[in-house]
Amino acid sequence: MRARLISIGERMPAWVAAGVAEYSKRLSHDLPLDVIEIALGARGKGRDLARAISDEGAAMLAAIPKGAHVIALDGRGSVWSSEHLAEQLARWRMLGQDLVFLIGGPDGLAPDALARANQRWSLGPLTLPHPIVRIVLAEQLYRAVSQLGNHPYHRGG
Ligand SMILES: C[S@@+](CC[C@H](N)C(=O)[O-])C[C@H]1O[C@@H](n2cnc3c(N)ncnc32)[C@H](O)[C@@H]1O
């Protein structure tokens, strides 16, 4: 099983790229993680914001491999503890489908992208900037993989 992180916004600051790369490297054996960056839809004076969001959604949908199990990162989704995430990961492994995680841009995920999601996952009530969500997601996946493999990285809260 592979995982793909599809996120709005290109050319992240070096510290974001380094954080995601660190956890991707640690995940490479158990859950290889590809990162796909989608260009931010054009915003600004005279631009239609709904159009920008729907363009982002269309590009996201095009980047989802056929048959993937899709999880949208969404503040209105279900909140999972790290232990619950490890249980989710064990269930996802049983599905035998590749995983796709969607992270929206400054205006959130497009309705079409949310509609494609099989599950919605909230990291809690705080609204987090999307670059930080990338790092938290990669770290929590590594924590879940470690927990399932009885690796000492996860010691519980
Ligand atoms: C700056 S937030 C967008 C906020 C937007 N106003 C909204 O209501 O979705 C950018 C993206 O980061 C992710 N995100 C931010 N905070 C989150 C949280 N607490 N839980 C899950 N995902 C979150 C979501 O994918 C969101 O689309």
The ligand as a Gaussian input file, in Angstrom:
#p B3LYP/6-31G(d) Opt

LIG

0 1
 C       -6.030000      27.239000       6.233000
 S       -6.948000      25.754000       6.154000
 C       -8.439000      26.270000       5.308000
 C       -9.427000      26.866000       6.183000
 C      -10.750000      27.056000       5.479000
 N      -11.319000      28.292000       5.908000
 C      -11.707000      25.916000       5.788000
 O      -12.744000      26.186000       6.370000
 O      -11.428000      24.757000       5.433000
 C       -6.162000      24.838000       4.865000
 C       -6.395000      23.361000       4.880000
 O       -5.671000      22.778000       5.936000
 C       -6.373000      21.649000       6.436000
 N       -6.668000      21.909000       7.852000
 C       -6.472000      23.041000       8.551000
 N       -6.809000      22.867000       9.837000
 C       -7.220000      21.581000       9.963000
 C       -7.697000      20.779000      11.039000
 N       -7.827000      21.262000      12.273000
 N       -8.012000      19.504000      10.787000
 C       -7.886000      18.978000       9.545000
 N       -7.449000      19.682000       8.476000
 C       -7.124000      20.969000       8.685000
 C       -7.636000      21.483000       5.604000
 O       -7.383000      20.554000       4.557000
 C       -7.828000      22.884000       5.052000
 O       -8.530000      22.859000       3.831000

